[in-house]
Amino acid sequence: MSQVLKAAFLGLSHRRDVYRFVMRHDLLRNMAWRYVAGESVEDAIAVAQTLNSQGLRVTLDHLGESVTSATEAAAAADDYLHLLDEIAAAPADANISLKLTQLGLDVDPALAHFNLSRVLERARLHGRRLKLPDDEIFVRIDMESSAYTDRTLSLHAALWDAGARNVGVVLQAALYRTGQDTASALERGVRVRLCKGAYLEPAPVAHPAKSSVDRAYAELAEQLLLHGRYPAFATHDERLIHHIQDIARRERISPDRFELQMLFGIRRDLQLRLARQGYRVRVYVPYGRQWYPYLARRLAERPANVAFFLSAFARESLLSRSARSAGAT
Ligand SMILES: Cc1cc2nc3c(=O)[nH]c(=O)nc-3n(C[C@H](O)[C@H](O)[C@H](O)COP(=O)(O)OP(=O)(O)OC[C@H]3O[C@@H](n4cnc5c(N)ncnc54)[C@H](O)[C@@H]3O)c2cc1C
C-alpha cells in the first residue's frame, strides 16, 4: 500500500497545480526547512560547520536538476566552483554531491562532461592546498532516475579512464541492473554510495516491493563492504545498518574503511549515536532555491507525509472547484 501511495504522490508532484499549491502554503514550504539547510551557500556552510563540530562529516548538494540550456548548466557549474571555494575558505569537512542533469546532461553529454571536469579540477586544487587525504575534495555524482543510469555511468567511466579519481557514483538497490553495475564498479575500484533509490521506476527495471529492495540492499552492501574501495552506505534503515555493522565485525573491517551516510533532518539521533560509537557518518546537506523536487522525494518516503499532503491537496481542490461552480451560477 505504501508503494502505491508513494507512486501516486511522485506522479502528482510533477503537476504545475501541485507545485503552485506547495508554494502557496507556508506549512508545506516550512516542511522544506526540515530537510534543506537554507537557500544560500552561507546557510549551507554554517550547517556544515555545526555538524562538523558534532563529529559528523558532510556532503553539500546545491539543489537543482534537469536544466534545459547550456547557459543554465554553466551557471550551475559556476555555483559548484563557488561552493568549493567557500568550503576551502571556511574550512569545512565537506565533500560535494551533484546531479548530471544539473550540469547539462539533457542538453548534451559533452557539456555535462566539460562542466563536471571543471568542478573536479577545482576540487583537486583545493584538496592539494588543504593537504587533504588523497589530495582531494571528493565529488559524488548522485544517481537520478533509471532513464539516466547508463549515461551517468558512461560519463563517470570516461572521466575515470582519463585519470580522475576524486569522483564516485551512486548505485540504487531498487534497480535489477545494480548487481552488474556493482560488479563492474568493484572491478574498476570505483567508489560507490549505495542507496535504495528515490525515484518512481517502471516495473520492468525495478523491484516492485520494498522488502525485495531491502534484500537486494543487504546483499549489495555485503559485496561492497568485502571488496569495495571505501564504500558509503546511504540509509536510515536501522536493520540494514546493523547488518553492515555485523559484517564489518565478523570480517574485521575497521570502521574507518567505510562510511554511513544519512540525509540532513532525518534520524539525527542515529547519526550522532553512530558517530559517538566511532563510525564515520556523513550527512547529505542540500541547500538552494530549487528545493521543490527534493522535498517531493522526501515527502514520498513517508506514508504519513504523503497522506497529510494528499488530503490537504484534495481539500483545496474541492474547495476551489466548488468556489468556481458557485461563481459560475
Ligand atoms: C546520503 C544519501 C544520499 C542519497 N543519494 C541518492 C541518490 O543519489 N539517488 C537516489 O535515488 N536516492 C538517493 N538517496 C535516497 C535513498 O535512495 C532513499 O530514498 C532514502 O534514503 C530513504 O530510504 P532509507 O534507506 O532511509 O530506507 P527507508 O526504509 O525508506 O527508511 C528507513 C527509516 O528512515 C526514516 N526515513 C526515511 N526517509 C524519511 C523521510 N523522508 N522523512 C523522515 N524519515 C525518513 C524512517 O524512520 C524510516 O522508517 C540518498 C539517501 C541518502 C541517505
The ligand as an SDF file (V2000), in Angstrom:
LIG
                    3D

 53 58  0  0  0  0  0  0  0  0999 V2000
   23.2720   10.2500    1.8640 C   0  0  0  0  0  0  0  0  0  0  0  0
   22.1670    9.8480    0.9440 C   0  0  0  0  0  0  0  0  0  0  0  0
   22.3320   10.0450   -0.4170 C   0  0  0  0  0  0  0  0  0  0  0  0
   21.3390    9.6270   -1.3020 C   0  0  0  0  0  0  0  0  0  0  0  0
   21.5370    9.7490   -2.6460 N   0  0  0  0  0  0  0  0  0  0  0  0
   20.6140    9.2630   -3.5060 C   0  0  0  0  0  0  0  0  0  0  0  0
   20.8370    9.2520   -4.9060 C   0  0  0  0  0  0  0  0  0  0  0  0
   21.8710    9.6970   -5.4030 O   0  0  0  0  0  0  0  0  0  0  0  0
   19.8680    8.7360   -5.6970 N   0  0  0  0  0  0  0  0  0  0  0  0
   18.6980    8.2150   -5.1870 C   0  0  0  0  0  0  0  0  0  0  0  0
   17.8600    7.7290   -5.9650 O   0  0  0  0  0  0  0  0  0  0  0  0
   18.4510    8.2410   -3.8600 N   0  0  0  0  0  0  0  0  0  0  0  0
   19.3740    8.7420   -3.0230 C   0  0  0  0  0  0  0  0  0  0  0  0
   19.1180    8.7260   -1.6700 N   0  0  0  0  0  0  0  0  0  0  0  0
   17.7490    8.4170   -1.1700 C   0  0  0  0  0  0  0  0  0  0  0  0
   17.5480    6.9350   -0.9480 C   0  0  0  0  0  0  0  0  0  0  0  0
   17.5260    6.2650   -2.1810 O   0  0  0  0  0  0  0  0  0  0  0  0
   16.2130    6.6530   -0.1940 C   0  0  0  0  0  0  0  0  0  0  0  0
   15.1610    7.1500   -0.9500 O   0  0  0  0  0  0  0  0  0  0  0  0
   16.1590    7.2770    1.1890 C   0  0  0  0  0  0  0  0  0  0  0  0
   17.3910    7.1970    1.8360 O   0  0  0  0  0  0  0  0  0  0  0  0
   15.1290    6.5400    2.0810 C   0  0  0  0  0  0  0  0  0  0  0  0
   15.4850    5.2000    2.1910 O   0  0  0  0  0  0  0  0  0  0  0  0
   16.1350    4.5360    3.5230 P   0  0  0  0  0  0  0  0  0  0  0  0
   17.3090    3.7510    3.0630 O   0  0  0  0  0  0  0  0  0  0  0  0
   16.4090    5.5440    4.5510 O   0  0  0  0  0  0  0  0  0  0  0  0
   15.0650    3.4660    3.9720 O   0  0  0  0  0  0  0  0  0  0  0  0
   13.5270    3.5800    4.3370 P   0  0  0  0  0  0  0  0  0  0  0  0
   13.0970    2.1810    4.5610 O   0  0  0  0  0  0  0  0  0  0  0  0
   12.7980    4.3900    3.3360 O   0  0  0  0  0  0  0  0  0  0  0  0
   13.5300    4.3740    5.6950 O   0  0  0  0  0  0  0  0  0  0  0  0
   14.0570    3.8350    6.9030 C   0  0  0  0  0  0  0  0  0  0  0  0
   13.6650    4.7840    8.0420 C   0  0  0  0  0  0  0  0  0  0  0  0
   14.2820    6.0570    7.8470 O   0  0  0  0  0  0  0  0  0  0  0  0
   13.4130    7.1180    8.2010 C   0  0  0  0  0  0  0  0  0  0  0  0
   13.1180    7.9130    6.9890 N   0  0  0  0  0  0  0  0  0  0  0  0
   13.4130    7.5790    5.7000 C   0  0  0  0  0  0  0  0  0  0  0  0
   13.0440    8.5650    4.8630 N   0  0  0  0  0  0  0  0  0  0  0  0
   12.4990    9.5270    5.6280 C   0  0  0  0  0  0  0  0  0  0  0  0
   11.9350   10.8000    5.3330 C   0  0  0  0  0  0  0  0  0  0  0  0
   11.8800   11.2770    4.0870 N   0  0  0  0  0  0  0  0  0  0  0  0
   11.4670   11.5580    6.3600 N   0  0  0  0  0  0  0  0  0  0  0  0
   11.5580   11.1040    7.6180 C   0  0  0  0  0  0  0  0  0  0  0  0
   12.0810    9.8930    7.9690 N   0  0  0  0  0  0  0  0  0  0  0  0
   12.5360    9.1130    6.9880 C   0  0  0  0  0  0  0  0  0  0  0  0
   12.1930    6.4740    8.7680 C   0  0  0  0  0  0  0  0  0  0  0  0
   12.3850    6.3370   10.1460 O   0  0  0  0  0  0  0  0  0  0  0  0
   12.1740    5.1120    8.0940 C   0  0  0  0  0  0  0  0  0  0  0  0
   11.4850    4.1460    8.8340 O   0  0  0  0  0  0  0  0  0  0  0  0
   20.1240    9.0760   -0.7790 C   0  0  0  0  0  0  0  0  0  0  0  0
   19.9850    8.8740    0.5810 C   0  0  0  0  0  0  0  0  0  0  0  0
   20.9810    9.2410    1.4420 C   0  0  0  0  0  0  0  0  0  0  0  0
   20.8030    8.9520    2.8980 C   0  0  0  0  0  0  0  0  0  0  0  0
  1  2  1  0
  2  3  1  0
  2 52  2  0
  3  4  2  0
  4  5  1  0
  4 50  1  0
  5  6  2  0
  6  7  1  0
  6 13  1  0
  7  8  2  0
  7  9  1  0
  9 10  1  0
 10 11  2  0
 10 12  1  0
 12 13  2  0
 13 14  1  0
 14 15  1  0
 14 50  1  0
 15 16  1  0
 16 17  1  0
 16 18  1  0
 18 19  1  0
 18 20  1  0
 20 21  1  0
 20 22  1  0
 22 23  1  0
 23 24  1  0
 24 25  2  0
 24 26  1  0
 24 27  1  0
 27 28  1  0
 28 29  2  0
 28 30  1  0
 28 31  1  0
 31 32  1  0
 32 33  1  0
 33 34  1  0
 33 48  1  0
 34 35  1  0
 35 36  1  0
 35 46  1  0
 36 37  1  0
 36 45  1  0
 37 38  2  0
 38 39  1  0
 39 40  1  0
 39 45  2  0
 40 41  1  0
 40 42  2  0
 42 43  1  0
 43 44  2  0
 44 45  1  0
 46 47  1  0
 46 48  1  0
 48 49  1  0
 50 51  2  0
 51 52  1  0
 52 53  1  0
M  END
$$$$
